Amino acid sequence: MFTIKEASEKLNCPAPTIRFYDKEGLLPNIRRDDKGNRMFEQKDLDWIRLMTCFRATGMSVADLKKIVDLALQGEATIGQRRAILEAHQAEIKRKQQVLSEAFEAVSQKLEVYKQIQDGNPEDSFLKYISESEAPK
């Protein structure tokens, strides 16, 4: 069993965030000691780590709550939970494509600046224009 401080340190997740997850109903089976302090098992830490990953990818607390509520209803809801995750995965892929295109634009601009600094401004500008106008 782990205290909230130990859980926070192990997960590199601030204790207030863990408390927030608990208050939002995302940690439904957290045990408490005789003083009312939260006590975490390894499975709780694993779930918090997974939620942290989902949140880092933009999943809403509301969607996490849906998953938790469905999970509490048992295996009959796996299809619904899977649908939530599939929709989220599709959104991640869309964002990843947008980021990939933005990364490429930044890389091209950095190359233009490098060429200018290296004394080849004309070549870099023409290359940049031809690449940006090329059909994708």
C-alpha positions as CSV (number, residue, x, y, z in Angstrom):
1,M,0.0,0.0,0.0
2,F,1.1,3.5,-0.8
3,T,0.3,6.9,0.7
4,I,-0.7,9.7,-1.6
5,K,2.8,11.2,-1.2
6,E,4.4,7.9,-2.2
7,A,2.0,7.4,-5.1
8,S,2.7,11.0,-6.2
9,E,6.5,10.3,-6.1
10,K,6.3,7.0,-7.9
11,L,4.1,8.3,-10.6
12,N,5.6,11.8,-10.9
13,C,2.1,13.0,-10.7
14,P,1.2,15.9,-8.2
15,A,-0.8,14.8,-5.2
16,P,-3.5,17.5,-6.0
17,T,-4.0,15.9,-9.4
18,I,-4.5,12.5,-7.8
19,R,-7.0,14.1,-5.3
20,F,-8.8,15.7,-8.2
21,Y,-9.1,12.3,-10.0
22,D,-10.5,10.9,-6.8
23,K,-13.0,13.7,-6.3
24,E,-14.1,13.3,-9.9
25,G,-14.9,9.7,-9.3
26,L,-12.1,8.4,-11.5
27,L,-10.6,6.3,-8.6
28,P,-13.7,4.5,-7.3
29,N,-12.0,1.8,-5.3
30,I,-9.4,3.7,-3.4
31,R,-9.0,2.4,0.2
32,R,-8.7,4.7,3.2
33,D,-6.8,4.1,6.4
34,D,-8.4,4.6,9.9
35,K,-7.7,8.3,9.7
36,G,-9.4,8.7,6.3
37,N,-6.1,9.0,4.3
38,R,-6.1,7.5,0.8
39,M,-4.1,4.3,0.4
40,F,-3.1,3.1,-3.0
41,E,-2.4,-0.4,-4.3
42,Q,-0.2,-1.1,-7.3
43,K,-3.3,-1.5,-9.5
44,D,-4.4,2.0,-8.5
45,L,-1.1,3.4,-9.6
46,D,-1.3,1.5,-12.9
47,W,-4.7,3.1,-13.5
48,I,-3.5,6.6,-12.6
49,R,-0.6,6.2,-14.9
50,L,-2.9,5.1,-17.7
51,M,-5.2,8.1,-17.0
52,T,-2.3,10.4,-17.1
53,C,-1.4,9.1,-20.5
54,F,-5.0,9.5,-21.7
55,R,-5.1,13.1,-20.4
56,A,-1.7,13.9,-22.1
57,T,-3.4,12.9,-25.4
58,G,-6.3,15.3,-24.7
59,M,-8.9,12.9,-23.4
60,S,-11.5,14.7,-21.3
61,V,-12.2,14.0,-17.7
62,A,-15.8,13.4,-18.8
63,D,-14.7,10.6,-21.2
64,L,-12.5,9.1,-18.5
65,K,-15.5,9.2,-16.1
66,K,-17.6,7.4,-18.7
67,I,-15.0,4.7,-19.0
68,V,-14.8,4.3,-15.2
69,D,-18.6,4.2,-14.9
70,L,-18.9,1.6,-17.6
71,A,-16.1,-0.5,-16.2
72,L,-17.9,-0.6,-12.9
73,Q,-20.8,-2.2,-14.7
74,G,-18.7,-5.1,-15.8
75,E,-17.6,-6.9,-19.0
76,A,-20.9,-6.3,-20.8
77,T,-19.7,-2.7,-21.4
78,I,-16.4,-3.5,-23.1
79,G,-17.8,-2.6,-26.5
80,Q,-18.8,0.8,-25.3
81,R,-15.5,1.4,-23.6
82,R,-13.7,0.3,-26.7
83,A,-15.8,2.7,-28.8
84,I,-14.7,5.6,-26.6
85,L,-11.1,4.6,-27.0
86,E,-11.4,4.1,-30.7
87,A,-12.9,7.6,-31.2
88,H,-10.1,9.0,-29.0
89,Q,-7.5,7.1,-31.0
90,A,-8.9,8.6,-34.3
91,E,-8.7,12.1,-32.8
92,I,-5.0,11.4,-31.7
93,K,-4.2,10.3,-35.3
94,R,-5.8,13.5,-36.7
95,K,-3.8,15.7,-34.3
96,Q,-0.7,13.7,-35.0
97,Q,-1.1,14.5,-38.8
98,V,-1.6,18.2,-38.1
99,L,1.5,18.2,-35.9
100,S,3.5,16.3,-38.5
101,E,2.6,18.9,-41.1
102,A,3.5,21.7,-38.8
103,F,6.8,20.1,-37.9
104,E,7.7,19.8,-41.6
105,A,6.8,23.5,-42.1
106,V,9.1,24.5,-39.2
107,S,11.8,22.2,-40.5
108,Q,11.6,23.8,-44.0
109,K,11.8,27.3,-42.6
110,L,14.8,26.4,-40.4
111,E,16.5,25.1,-43.5
112,V,15.8,28.4,-45.3
113,Y,17.4,30.3,-42.4
114,K,20.4,27.9,-42.4
115,Q,20.9,28.5,-46.1
116,I,20.7,32.2,-45.7
117,Q,23.2,32.1,-42.8
118,D,25.5,29.9,-45.0
119,G,25.4,32.6,-47.7
120,N,23.0,30.9,-50.2
121,P,19.8,32.9,-49.8
122,E,18.7,32.7,-53.4
123,D,19.0,28.9,-53.7
124,S,17.2,28.3,-50.4
125,F,14.4,30.6,-51.3
126,L,13.8,29.0,-54.7
127,K,14.0,25.5,-53.2
128,Y,11.5,26.6,-50.5
129,I,9.1,28.0,-53.0
130,S,9.3,24.9,-55.3
131,E,8.8,22.5,-52.4
132,S,5.9,24.5,-51.0
133,E,4.1,24.6,-54.4
134,A,4.7,21.0,-55.2
135,P,1.5,18.8,-55.0
136,K,1.4,16.5,-52.0
